């Protein structure tokens, strides 16, 4: 599977119908290369994958109009970019809320024989998602247009006893699996270092974290944001108004109790795509 940043793009893939296929110009692909996964070298912790945090937001930093309500923000050009980004990662990660609310496919629709779909990763500490054969991710896997998910579920005191035999069978027959990960006993939530270590143990060297709001905000919180290697944000020319799901990580507080910004980007580049604008950068350490 080729996940190199400069993989060729405009080659037809017979598994993707023409009506669903997306293209991303090679010149733009080259411009995005600095923000895409690089080989895990000596300066990178080999116990975790390369982590790209990416999402689409409104002008008021909202991801959707309301919790659980699917909201389209990206235009055609930035949507194609998102699928190109997927093709350049070994895995794509979403929280269970996104899986339940959106029934996402989590595949790649770039019309290229070199554009492989990433492995979907679903964070589900309390086993909220009950996968069904009709789920889009399984339909795509059965049709050869995507991969079945790896579901990370909580292990430890107060957690579920694990997936049922029926759930195990459904995932395994499509090529997916359940992966146990310990949780923080005080919160019942995953810890990011352990999530990323579990992904890396599955042989996945890069992961694109795509949503939803709780997942994004938790990864932008200090010190967890030190685990993020690249940030790519699409900004749509619209306001969604109050009451939406907002990207707004917790503030940090200094020794005197004064609040400060938890995270800032550096090395930022801006890319106009249709009516949207995309920024790429790295978190300032």
C-alpha positions in Angstrom: 0.0 0.0 0.0 1.5 3.3 -1.1 0.9 6.1 1.3 3.8 8.3 0.1 2.9 12.1 -0.1 3.7 12.3 -3.8 1.7 9.3 -5.0 0.2 9.8 -8.5 -3.4 10.9 -8.7 -5.1 11.0 -12.1 -5.4 7.3 -12.9 -8.8 5.6 -13.1 -9.8 3.0 -10.6 -12.4 0.4 -11.8 -13.7 0.0 -8.2 -15.0 3.6 -8.1 -18.0 4.4 -10.3 -17.5 7.5 -12.4 -20.4 9.2 -10.7 -18.6 8.9 -7.3 -15.0 9.4 -8.3 -13.1 12.5 -7.2 -9.9 14.0 -8.6 -7.2 16.1 -6.9 -4.7 17.9 -9.2 -1.1 16.7 -9.0 0.2 20.2 -8.5 -2.0 20.7 -5.4 -0.9 17.3 -4.2 2.7 18.4 -4.3 1.9 21.6 -2.4 0.3 19.6 0.4 3.2 17.2 0.7 4.9 19.1 3.7 1.7 18.5 5.7 1.4 14.8 5.0 2.9 11.7 6.7 6.6 11.3 6.5 8.6 8.1 7.1 8.9 7.4 10.8 12.5 8.5 11.4 14.8 8.6 14.4 13.2 11.9 15.6 9.7 10.3 15.8 8.4 8.0 18.6 8.1 4.7 16.8 5.5 3.6 19.4 2.9 5.8 17.8 1.9 6.6 14.2 2.3 10.0 12.4 -0.8 11.9 13.5 -2.7 14.3 11.2 -5.6 16.2 12.7 -8.0 17.5 10.0 -11.5 18.8 10.0 -13.9 21.3 8.3 -15.3 24.2 10.3 -17.5 27.2 9.8 -16.4 30.8 10.4 -17.6 30.5 14.0 -15.6 27.3 14.5 -18.5 24.9 14.4 -18.4 21.4 13.0 -22.2 20.9 12.8 -25.5 22.7 13.5 -26.2 20.5 16.5 -24.9 17.3 18.2 -25.7 14.3 16.1 -26.8 16.4 13.1 -24.8 15.8 9.9 -23.8 19.2 8.4 -22.1 19.6 5.0 -19.4 22.3 5.1 -16.8 21.5 2.5 -17.3 22.5 -1.1 -16.4 20.1 -4.0 -12.7 21.1 -4.2 -12.0 20.8 -0.5 -14.0 17.5 -0.3 -11.7 16.1 -3.0 -8.7 17.3 -0.9 -10.1 15.4 2.1 -10.3 12.2 0.1 -6.8 12.7 -1.2 -5.6 13.1 2.4 -7.3 9.9 3.2 -5.4 8.2 0.4 -2.1 9.3 2.0 -2.8 7.8 5.4 -2.8 4.2 6.6 -5.8 4.8 8.9 -8.6 7.2 9.6 -10.0 7.8 13.1 -13.4 9.0 14.3 -15.2 8.8 17.6 -18.2 6.6 18.2 -20.5 9.6 18.2 -19.6 10.2 14.5 -20.1 6.5 13.7 -23.6 6.5 15.3 -24.8 9.8 13.9 -23.3 9.9 10.4 -22.9 6.2 9.3 -19.7 7.3 7.6 -18.0 5.3 4.8 -14.5 6.3 5.9 -13.1 5.3 2.5 -11.2 7.1 -0.3 -13.0 8.1 -3.5 -10.0 9.5 -5.4 -10.0 8.1 -9.0 -6.6 6.6 -8.8 -5.3 3.1 -8.8 -2.6 4.4 -6.3 -5.1 6.0 -4.0 -5.7 3.3 -1.3 -8.5 3.6 1.3 -7.3 4.0 4.9 -8.2 1.6 7.7 -11.1 3.0 9.7 -10.5 3.3 13.4 -13.5 3.9 15.7 -13.0 4.9 19.3 -15.8 3.3 21.3 -14.8 3.0 25.0 -18.2 2.0 26.2 -19.3 -0.1 23.2 -22.1 2.3 22.2 -22.0 1.4 18.5 -23.8 -1.8 17.6 -22.5 -2.5 14.1 -24.9 -3.9 11.5 -24.3 -5.4 8.1 -26.2 -2.5 6.6 -23.6 0.0 7.9 -22.0 1.9 5.0 -18.5 1.0 6.1 -19.4 -2.7 5.7 -21.2 -2.2 2.5 -18.1 -0.5 1.0 -15.8 -3.2 2.4 -17.9 -6.0 0.8 -17.8 -4.1 -2.5 -14.1 -3.7 -2.4 -14.4 0.1 -2.1 -13.1 0.4 1.5 -11.9 -1.4 4.5 -13.7 -2.7 7.6 -13.0 -0.9 10.8 -10.9 -1.7 13.8 -13.0 -0.8 16.8 -11.1 0.2 19.9 -13.2 -0.6 23.0 -12.6 0.0 26.7 -11.0 -2.5 28.9 -10.8 -2.3 32.7 -12.9 -1.7 35.7 -16.4 -0.5 35.0 -16.1 -1.2 31.2 -18.1 -3.5 29.0 -17.3 -7.2 29.0 -16.4 -6.8 25.3 -18.1 -7.4 22.0 -20.7 -10.1 21.5 -20.0 -13.2 19.3 -22.3 -11.7 16.6 -20.4 -8.4 16.6 -17.0 -10.2 16.5 -18.2 -12.4 13.6 -19.5 -9.4 11.6 -16.2 -7.5 11.8 -14.0 -10.6 11.2 -16.0 -11.6 8.1 -15.3 -8.2 6.6 -11.7 -8.1 7.7 -12.1 -5.8 10.7 -11.5 -6.5 14.4 -12.1 -5.4 17.9 -9.0 -4.0 19.8 -9.1 -3.7 23.6 -7.5 -0.5 25.0 -7.3 0.4 28.7 -9.2 3.4 29.9 -8.6 6.1 32.5 -10.4 4.7 35.6 -11.3 8.2 36.8 -13.0 9.4 33.5 -13.9 6.2 31.7 -12.2 7.6 28.6 -9.2 6.5 26.5 -5.8 8.2 27.0 -4.4 9.3 23.6 -0.9 7.8 24.1 -2.5 4.3 24.6 -4.9 4.8 21.7 -2.0 5.7 19.4 0.2 2.9 20.7 -2.6 0.4 20.0 -2.9 1.7 16.4 0.8 1.5 15.9 0.8 -2.1 17.2 -1.6 -3.0 14.3 1.2 -2.0 11.9 -0.4 1.3 10.9 2.2 4.1 10.5 -0.1 7.1 10.0 -3.5 8.1 11.1 -5.8 10.9 10.0 -8.0 12.0 12.9 -11.2 13.4 11.4 -13.8 13.8 14.1 -16.0 14.4 15.9 -16.0 17.4 18.2 -15.1 15.6 21.5 -12.2 13.7 19.8 -10.8 16.9 18.1 -11.0 19.0 21.3 -9.4 16.3 23.4 -6.5 16.0 21.0 -6.0 19.8 20.9 -5.9 20.0 24.7 -2.4 20.4 26.3 -0.4 18.2 26.7 -2.1 15.8 24.3 -1.6 18.2 21.4 2.1 17.3 21.5 1.1 14.0 19.9 -0.1 15.8 16.7 2.3 16.0 13.8 0.2 18.0 11.3 -3.0 20.0 11.3 -5.1 20.7 8.2 -8.3 22.7 8.6 -10.9 23.6 6.0 -12.7 26.8 6.7 -16.1 27.2 5.0 -17.6 30.7 4.3 -20.6 30.3 6.6 -21.7 30.8 10.1 -23.6 28.0 11.8 -24.7 30.0 14.8 -24.9 29.2 18.5 -25.7 25.8 19.7 -23.5 23.9 17.3 -20.7 21.5 17.9 -17.7 23.8 18.3 -13.9 23.2 18.1 -12.7 25.0 21.3 -10.2 23.1 23.4 -9.8 23.7 27.1 -7.6 26.6 28.1 -4.5 26.2 30.1 -3.8 28.1 33.3 -0.4 29.3 34.5 0.9 29.2 38.0 -0.9 32.5 38.9 -4.2 31.1 37.6 -4.2 33.2 34.4 -5.7 31.5 31.4 -3.7 31.2 28.2 -4.1 29.7 24.8 -3.7 25.9 24.9 -2.3 25.6 21.3 -0.9 27.7 18.5 0.1 26.7 14.9 3.3 27.5 13.3 4.6 27.2 9.7 1.1 27.9 8.5 0.3 27.8 4.8 -3.0 28.8 3.2 -4.6 27.1 0.2 -7.8 28.6 -1.5 -9.9 25.7 -2.8 -13.1 26.8 -4.5 -15.0 29.0 -2.0 -13.2 27.4 1.0 -9.8 28.1 2.4 -7.6 25.4 3.8 -4.7 25.9 6.3 -1.9 23.5 7.0 0.6 23.9 9.8 2.2 22.3 12.8 1.6 22.8 16.5 4.0 25.1 18.1 6.0 23.2 20.8 
